[in-house]
Amino acid sequence: MGIMDKLAKSLATRATVIDKTKAAEHTYRLTIRPQGSQSFAYRPQDFLRILVLDDPKVSLRDRVRSCSIWNFDARTQSLDLAVCTFSNGPGAHWIQNVWAGDDVYFMKHASNLFIHRDDADAVMIGDISALGHLYGLRQFFRHPERVTGLIFGREQADFFPDLDGESPFQFIAGGPHQDQTVISAVEAALPRHAGKTAIDVAGDGEMCKLLYKYLKSLGWSGKQVKVKPFWIQGKKGLE
């Protein structure tokens, strides 16, 4: 093990893999439990950066991948992660080869997406890479039934329900170049009056940029719209 690997692991939290199941064609549900006596301090906006490859010949940045926290069970101190394999990169290879009983090392980070415990409505927009994270956020709204969700994917087989088996979001399948489809679907889902409505946009970085510009052109304020790019075409490492 290289010096950088030792340093990274010394700064990270160690966890044990409890279970791995396939949630959809390109997504795994991974259940892990952090080790140690301290309770895991969970916030709905949190996601994990996981060391997925022990290879000193590869830069540390290219060996760390971000994973969405789908759910946290305070009773068992276990985390359910949604891990996508679309990229076919180090993260995809790692999730296909990790098994119950294996150790994983992670560091916790937080997104800037909204959580509302008041009576506000919300619209959540993203692609499959953001679906688990948006499910996790939704459960913390006082009125989750007032959260509208639009999730875009290439095929129906890529979509997956929440952990309770329900599918509260609208799934829209289409090809990789679907800007007008995204705009039309979002336009139809937006409330006529903004009020306290908050909008979260996550996933594809180009889609985040497109929708932020579009929503601003409609008069939505920067305080009402938050974006979190999970990946950008051609970019390697981290998100």
Residue pairs with C-beta under 8 A, 6 or more apart in sequence:
1 54
1 56
2 56
4 56
4 60
5 51
5 54
5 56
5 60
8 51
8 60
8 64
8 105
9 51
9 105
11 107
12 51
12 105
12 106
12 107
13 34
13 35
13 36
13 105
13 106
13 107
13 108
14 34
14 35
14 36
14 103
14 104
14 105
15 32
15 33
15 34
15 35
15 79
15 103
15 104
15 105
15 106
16 32
16 33
16 35
16 101
16 102
16 103
16 104
17 30
17 31
17 32
17 98
17 99
17 100
17 101
17 102
17 103
17 104
18 31
18 32
18 33
18 78
18 100
19 29
19 30
19 31
19 100
20 28
20 29
20 30
20 31
20 95
20 98
20 99
20 100
21 28
21 29
22 28
22 29
23 29
23 82
23 160
24 128
24 157
24 158
24 159
24 160
25 155
25 157
25 158
26 84
26 85
26 86
26 128
26 158
27 82
27 83
27 84
27 85
27 128
27 131
27 132
27 158
27 160
28 82
28 83
28 85
28 95
28 96
29 70
29 80
29 81
29 82
29 83
29 132
30 67
30 80
30 81
30 83
30 95
30 98
31 78
31 79
31 80
31 81
32 78
32 79
32 81
32 104
33 76
33 77
33 78
33 79
34 40
34 77
34 79
39 74
39 77
40 72
40 77
40 79
42 69
42 72
42 74
42 79
43 110
44 115
44 136
44 137
44 139
44 140
45 110
45 111
45 112
45 113
45 115
45 137
46 69
46 108
46 109
46 110
46 111
47 66
47 67
47 68
47 69
47 108
47 109
47 110
47 111
47 133
48 66
48 67
48 69
48 79
48 81
48 106
48 107
48 108
48 109
49 64
49 65
49 66
49 67
49 106
49 107
49 108
49 109
49 238
50 64
50 65
50 66
50 67
50 91
50 94
50 104
50 105
50 106
51 63
51 64
51 104
51 105
51 106
52 63
52 64
52 65
52 90
52 91
52 93
52 94
52 95
53 62
53 63
53 90
53 93
53 94
54 63
55 63
58 90
59 237
61 236
61 237
61 238
62 90
62 236
62 237
63 90
64 237
64 238
65 89
65 90
65 91
65 94
65 238
66 109
66 230
66 238
66 239
67 81
67 82
67 83
67 91
67 106
68 81
68 82
68 129
68 130
68 132
68 133
68 136
68 230
69 79
69 80
69 81
69 132
69 133
69 136
70 80
70 81
70 82
70 132
70 133
70 135
70 136
70 163
71 79
71 80
71 135
71 136
71 139
71 163
72 78
72 79
72 80
72 136
73 79
73 80
80 132
80 163
81 132
82 131
82 132
82 133
82 135
83 91
83 95
84 91
84 92
84 128
84 129
85 91
85 92
85 95
85 96
86 92
86 128
86 129
87 231
89 236
98 104
111 133
111 202
111 228
112 226
112 228
113 133
113 137
113 200
113 202
113 226
113 228
114 122
114 137
114 198
114 199
114 200
114 226
115 137
115 140
115 141
116 122
116 141
116 142
116 196
116 198
117 140
117 141
117 142
118 142
118 196
119 142
119 143
119 146
119 196
120 146
120 195
120 196
120 197
120 198
121 146
121 147
121 148
121 191
121 195
121 196
121 197
121 198
122 141
122 146
122 147
122 148
122 197
122 198
122 199
122 200
123 147
123 148
123 149
123 150
123 186
123 189
123 190
123 191
123 197
123 198
123 199
123 200
124 134
124 137
124 138
124 147
124 148
124 149
124 150
124 169
124 199
124 200
124 202
125 149
125 150
125 151
125 182
125 186
125 199
125 200
125 201
125 202
125 207
125 211
126 133
126 134
126 150
126 151
126 152
126 200
126 201
126 202
126 203
126 207
126 230
127 151
127 152
127 153
127 203
127 204
127 207
128 151
128 152
128 153
128 158
128 159
128 203
129 203
129 204
129 230
129 231
130 151
130 202
130 203
130 228
130 230
131 151
131 159
131 160
131 169
133 202
133 230
134 149
134 151
134 169
134 200
134 202
135 162
135 163
137 200
138 144
138 147
138 149
138 162
138 168
141 147
144 168
145 168
147 168
148 169
148 170
148 189
149 168
149 169
149 170
150 169
150 170
150 172
150 185
150 186
150 189
151 159
151 169
151 170
151 171
151 172
152 172
152 173
152 174
152 178
152 181
152 182
152 185
152 203
152 207
153 159
153 171
153 172
153 173
153 174
154 173
154 174
154 175
154 176
155 173
156 171
156 173
158 173
159 167
159 171
159 173
161 167
162 168
170 185
170 189
172 181
172 185
174 181
179 210
182 207
182 210
182 211
183 210
183 211
183 214
186 211
186 214
186 215
190 218
191 197
194 219
194 220
194 224
197 224
198 224
198 225
198 226
199 215
199 220
199 224
199 225
199 226
200 226
200 227
200 228
201 207
201 208
201 211
201 212
201 225
201 226
201 227
201 228
202 208
202 227
202 228
202 229
202 230
203 229
203 230
203 231
204 229
204 230
204 231
204 232
204 233
205 229
205 230
205 231
205 232
205 233
205 235
206 232
206 233
208 227
208 228
208 229
209 227
209 229
211 227
212 225
212 227
215 225
216 222
216 225
229 239
230 239
231 239
232 239
